[in-house]
């Protein structure tokens, strides 16, 4: 069945992965204390863990926002280069522990950059009306391909329905808890 199968409870699921419920705590304990000014944000899905940390704020004064943004980007770039070897080792350990790829990111002020994030292919079947939407976005130059247009629409929906999606994830988590407490079939 290509790594997927009927698990009885909960319908079709991917094969079992190690739980990453403690990933945020693991990274907090594993990361050097001087990397970030606060606990990093750790986001987990089926394929990837993203660790996003806040770097110390810039103390310099800048003539305009473009100069500030350039300095923030430079600070992030320096962090990326200076911590590369250690980040690779931590990621290797986490990938072994959690069975997922690890990506990193940093933010300073209003600038946020992610490093080498995973782009996972997703197969979908679309009928003509949905394909026409994607083709319109491509024809208008909003996207270079149907794939990019679909990614753009998913990001847009995510931005405008973030609160609802959060509630849905919380409800799904509750269903999983109840399912786990239920009888085995």
PyMOL commands that set and color helices and strands:
alter all, ss='L'
color gray80, all
select helices_A, chain A and resi 23-30+65-98+128-139+146-160+162-181
alter helices_A, ss='H'
color red, helices_A
select strands_A, chain A and resi 4-6+12-14+41-44+48-54+101-108+111-115
alter strands_A, ss='S'
color yellow, strands_A
deselect
rebuild
show_as cartoon
